[in-house]
Structures are given as C-alpha cells and as structure tokens.
Amino acid sequence: MSTTADAVQSETDPQKYLWYFVFVVVMIVSGVPLFVDLPLPETWNYTGWLVIHEFSGFLFVGHTLFSNIWAMLIRLKLGQEAGVWARAFLRKLALGITFPTSIISPLAGLFAIAYWGGLRDPSAAWAWDAYFAMWLMAGVSIVPDVIRYARNRNAGDPRHGIVSGAIRGNFGTVMVIYIIWCMVTKESLIARLFIGG
C-alpha cells in the first residue's frame, strides 16, 4: 500500500479516536502503581506469585523474540501469500500470548513485590525500574501492536508497518534486557528520581 493510501486510510478511520482513547486509558491505569502507593494484600504466597510472574515473563519474551524474527523474515523474503499467512499467524500469537502475558506478568509481579513492601518501597527500587521499563514498552510497542492486530485493518498487506514494527521491537528488546538486569542484580538506575531508591 502506498504512503498516500496509508494517509487516506488513516484519515477515513471512523474509530481512530476511540482507539487513541483506549490507548490513553490503558497507559494511565497501568501507570498508577508507579506513582501511587497501592496497598495490595499479601494473598496466596510469594513463591506462587513469583512462579506465575516468571513463567508468564518467559512466555512473553520467548514468543516475542521468536515471532518478531520469524515473522519479519517471512514477511520480507517470501511472497505475498506467505507474508499474509505469517501476518495472520503473528496476529494469533499477539492476541493469544503477548496480550495475556503482558497483563499477567506485571500483575503477578505487583502481588509478589507486596512481600517486599510494595513497588514504591525504596528497598524494591529495582522492581520499580522493571515495572517502569515494562510500562514504557507497553506504550511504545505492546498496546499499539495489540490494538493494531485486534483491528486487523491491514491483513492483506504483509509489509505494512514492518519498519516501525522493527523499531518498536528493538526498543522492546532493550527494555526486556533492562528488566532482566534489574531483576538479576537487584539494582536500580531510575527509581531514585521518583521514590528515592
């Protein structure tokens, strides 16, 4: 599809502002734990929440790396039919794995970190950084991609959004590396600016 056709399609989208609103609401709600102390109850147990958090995170990272590399290669190198199939399969993976795990992993992490005093406790500044990186990744990559794949407006054009998708995917990879670094080292680079960690 040409740039002109993309611009026309964007301008003739009657639900464009509804989806912008959905994006803003998701980002505000998911950002609340960064700036407001939420006294989450110590339900179940720390180990259980940690296992769910880690397993979900493993699925999220593994699927994202695999699907991004695999789908980009197919969409770039093979013909139209294979590209359309790859985009459709990527849509299933995004809605079936990326979407739920991007909710489950941070939510389970919030319940697990309640045992450390909460996300905004200075002793858990590393967790604040990890959540912040996930929130940034959600705003740049996850939420726009889930909305885009759910709407499926460019299903017939396998090369649509491939450059911007690669840029967002690379940003997401950097954020994932930072999240893993925070969780392994229990170090923080950003939280001290907000919570004094």
C-alpha positions as CSV (number, residue, x, y, z in Angstrom):
1,M,0.0,0.0,0.0
2,S,1.4,3.4,-0.9
3,T,2.1,6.2,1.6
4,T,-0.8,8.2,0.1
5,A,-3.2,5.3,0.5
6,D,-2.0,4.8,4.1
7,A,-2.7,8.5,4.8
8,V,-6.2,8.3,3.3
9,Q,-7.0,5.1,5.2
10,S,-5.8,6.8,8.4
11,E,-7.9,9.8,7.8
12,T,-11.0,7.8,6.9
13,D,-10.9,5.6,10.0
14,P,-14.1,6.4,11.9
15,Q,-12.8,4.6,15.1
16,K,-9.4,6.2,15.2
17,Y,-10.1,8.5,18.2
18,L,-11.8,5.7,20.1
19,W,-8.7,3.6,19.9
20,Y,-6.5,6.6,20.9
21,F,-8.7,6.9,23.9
22,V,-8.4,3.2,24.7
23,F,-4.6,3.6,24.5
24,V,-4.6,6.6,26.9
25,V,-6.8,4.8,29.4
26,V,-4.6,1.7,29.4
27,M,-1.5,3.7,29.9
28,I,-2.9,5.8,32.7
29,V,-4.4,2.8,34.6
30,S,-1.2,0.7,34.1
31,G,0.9,3.6,35.2
32,V,-0.9,4.2,38.5
33,P,1.3,1.7,40.6
34,L,4.4,3.8,39.6
35,F,3.1,6.9,41.3
36,V,0.6,5.9,43.8
37,D,1.1,3.5,46.8
38,L,-1.3,0.6,46.3
39,P,-1.7,-1.5,49.4
40,L,-2.1,-4.9,47.7
41,P,-3.0,-7.7,50.1
42,E,-0.5,-10.4,50.7
43,T,-2.7,-13.1,49.1
44,W,-1.6,-16.7,48.3
45,N,2.2,-16.7,48.8
46,Y,5.3,-15.0,47.4
47,T,6.7,-18.1,45.7
48,G,3.4,-18.8,43.9
49,W,3.2,-15.2,42.5
50,L,6.9,-15.3,41.6
51,V,6.4,-18.6,39.6
52,I,3.5,-17.1,37.7
53,H,5.4,-13.9,37.1
54,E,8.5,-15.7,35.8
55,F,6.7,-18.3,33.7
56,S,4.5,-15.6,32.1
57,G,7.5,-13.4,31.5
58,F,9.4,-16.4,29.9
59,L,6.4,-17.0,27.6
60,F,6.3,-13.3,26.7
61,V,10.0,-12.9,26.0
62,G,10.3,-16.2,24.1
63,H,7.3,-15.7,22.0
64,T,8.2,-12.1,21.2
65,L,11.7,-12.8,20.1
66,F,10.7,-15.8,18.1
67,S,7.7,-14.3,16.4
68,N,9.4,-11.0,15.7
69,I,12.4,-12.5,14.0
70,W,10.4,-15.3,12.3
71,A,7.5,-13.2,11.0
72,M,9.7,-10.3,9.9
73,L,11.9,-12.7,7.8
74,I,8.9,-14.3,6.2
75,R,7.1,-11.0,5.5
76,L,10.3,-9.6,3.9
77,K,11.7,-12.5,2.0
78,L,8.8,-14.7,0.8
79,G,5.9,-13.9,-1.5
80,Q,2.6,-12.1,-0.8
81,E,0.7,-15.3,0.1
82,A,3.3,-16.5,2.7
83,G,3.5,-12.9,4.1
84,V,-0.2,-12.7,4.6
85,W,-0.2,-16.1,6.3
86,A,2.7,-15.0,8.5
87,R,0.9,-11.8,9.5
88,A,-2.3,-13.7,10.3
89,F,-0.3,-16.2,12.4
90,L,1.5,-13.4,14.2
91,R,-1.9,-11.8,14.9
92,K,-3.0,-15.1,16.7
93,L,0.2,-15.1,18.7
94,A,-0.1,-11.5,19.6
95,L,-3.7,-11.9,20.8
96,G,-3.1,-15.3,22.4
97,I,0.3,-14.9,24.1
98,T,1.5,-11.3,24.1
99,F,-1.7,-9.7,25.2
100,P,-2.4,-12.0,28.2
101,T,1.2,-12.4,29.3
102,S,1.8,-8.6,29.2
103,I,-1.0,-8.3,31.8
104,I,-0.3,-11.5,33.9
105,S,3.4,-10.9,34.3
106,P,3.4,-7.4,35.7
107,L,0.2,-8.1,37.8
108,A,1.7,-11.2,39.4
109,G,4.9,-9.2,39.9
110,L,3.0,-6.5,41.8
111,F,1.5,-9.1,44.1
112,A,4.9,-10.7,44.6
113,I,6.6,-7.4,45.3
114,A,3.9,-6.7,48.0
115,Y,6.0,-9.1,50.2
116,W,9.0,-6.7,49.8
117,G,7.0,-3.7,51.0
118,G,5.4,-2.7,47.7
119,L,6.5,-1.3,44.4
120,R,7.3,2.1,45.8
121,D,9.3,0.9,48.7
122,P,12.9,2.1,48.3
123,S,14.2,-1.4,49.2
124,A,12.4,-2.6,46.0
125,A,13.7,0.2,43.7
126,W,14.8,-2.4,41.2
127,A,11.2,-3.7,40.9
128,W,10.0,-0.1,40.3
129,D,12.6,0.2,37.4
130,A,11.5,-3.1,36.0
131,Y,7.8,-2.1,36.1
132,F,8.6,1.3,34.6
133,A,10.5,-0.4,31.7
134,M,7.6,-2.7,31.1
135,W,5.2,0.3,31.2
136,L,7.4,2.1,28.6
137,M,7.5,-1.0,26.4
138,A,3.7,-1.2,26.7
139,G,3.3,2.3,25.5
140,V,5.8,2.1,22.6
141,S,5.1,-1.4,21.5
142,I,2.7,-3.8,23.2
143,V,-0.5,-1.7,23.4
144,P,-0.3,-0.3,19.9
145,D,0.5,-3.7,18.5
146,V,-2.3,-5.5,20.3
147,I,-4.7,-2.8,19.1
148,R,-3.4,-3.0,15.6
149,Y,-3.6,-6.8,15.4
150,A,-7.1,-6.8,17.1
151,R,-8.4,-4.4,14.5
152,N,-6.6,-6.2,11.6
153,R,-7.1,-3.4,9.1
154,N,-4.0,-4.3,7.0
155,A,-4.3,-8.0,6.9
156,G,-3.8,-8.2,3.2
157,D,-0.5,-6.2,3.2
158,P,2.2,-8.2,4.9
159,R,4.8,-5.4,4.6
160,H,2.6,-2.8,6.2
161,G,4.2,-1.4,9.4
162,I,7.3,-3.6,9.0
163,V,9.9,-0.7,9.6
164,S,8.0,0.9,12.5
165,G,7.4,-2.6,14.0
166,A,11.1,-3.4,13.8
167,I,11.9,-0.1,15.6
168,R,9.4,-0.8,18.3
169,G,10.6,-4.4,18.6
170,N,14.2,-3.2,19.1
171,F,13.1,-0.8,21.8
172,G,11.2,-3.6,23.5
173,T,14.3,-5.8,23.3
174,V,16.3,-3.1,25.1
175,M,13.6,-2.8,27.8
176,V,13.5,-6.6,28.3
177,I,17.3,-6.7,28.8
178,Y,17.0,-3.8,31.3
179,I,14.2,-5.6,33.1
180,I,16.2,-8.8,33.4
181,W,19.2,-6.8,34.6
182,C,17.1,-5.2,37.3
183,M,15.7,-8.5,38.5
184,V,19.0,-10.3,38.5
185,T,21.2,-7.6,40.1
186,K,18.5,-6.0,42.2
187,E,20.0,-2.7,41.1
188,S,18.1,0.5,40.0
189,L,19.1,3.4,37.8
190,I,15.8,5.3,37.6
191,A,13.7,4.8,40.7
192,R,15.8,7.1,42.9
193,L,14.5,10.1,40.8
194,F,10.9,9.2,41.8
195,I,10.9,7.2,45.1
196,G,14.4,7.8,46.4
197,G,15.7,4.2,45.9
